[in-house]
Amino acid sequence: MSNVNSTTTVLIVGATGYIGGAVVAESVRQGYNVIAVARSRKSDSRFDGAELVLADVSDPASMAKVFERKIDVVISCLATRSGLPKDFDDIDYKATLNVLKAAQASGTGKFILLSAICVRKPELPLQLAKLKMEDELMRSGIDYTIVRPTAYFWVFDSQTRRIAQGQPGFIVGSGTQACHNPIAKEDLAEFIVSSIGNSERKNRIFILGGPEVPDNILTHRDSLLMIFAVLGKKPRIISVPDWLYMALVRITWFIGLFTRRVAVFSAFLNAVHYYLVNDMRAPGYGSVTLRQYLIDTNKEAQKQPPMP
């Protein structure tokens, strides 16, 4: 496979992100000629075997220069990290569109877009930006594959750290309003990269979750109980009433009109609520479950020297 794939050049934008880095590593593993785009030079083992190119996805001229060489496939994992509506539109839509237009102009044959499962019920700026980008891609004339994954394992990391430190876990309401089957970054990356040469995935949208097994089909309360169990701690869960949580969202939204820091926090709270009350279960793919992820990360944490 690698001998054939080595003649195909794959450009990855959003390469420094959680999923983007995994996609770079998987593309290299599958033998492709990989170009990873970043804004600055980074020391990152995930880029081993790939060529790092410095460019600004927000600048059409910068992207046009990247595409002066032959690019066969683009994989976009671009996503903003701030949480503000304008930033979602600037990165998840406008910057990604810059990449698409450069790909169109250069004759690139395929574009794979990492989207999100939540676009099927669009309420937040992130979802609206991603839907606009999906529409642009489907009308572009380039062969495409759109991947809408469910939750990633890293969303449980902050709760896991707090519980490991002896703090309680938090849920909104009963914690049973919605169900999810999160997916490992490695499994998602494998699906994305294997879509390059898969004709059955041409011009299609795929909703993707992790394994549909008991250790991975969970409510938010189930997830917390699993974290406590893996860490060997007695469950302590605080339930925040939904009305109180949404009151906090509204208060921080108002304060956020005057300060960006609070605006970011308010947007984060609002997004968290969306994911807590909306079902995120998706067709299963891959093999790594949340329980296995928690076990593995706990083992790694125990290897680290204690904090002074």
Secondary structure, DSSP 4 states (H G I P E B T S, - for coil): -HHHHTTSEEEEESTTSHHHHHHHHHHHHTT-EEEEEESS----GGGTTSEEEE--TT-HHHHHHHTTS---EEEE----SS--HHHIIIIIIIIHHHHHHHHHHHT--EEEEE--GGGGS--SHHHHHHHHHHHHHHTSSSEEEEEEE--BGGGGHHHHHHHHTTPPEEEETTS-S-EE--B-HHHHHHHHHHTTT-GGGTTEEEEEBS--STTT-EEHHHHHHHHHHHHT----EEEEPHHHHHHHHHHHHHHHTT-HHHHHHHHHHHHHHHHHHS-B---B-SS--HHHHHHHHHHHHHHSPPP-
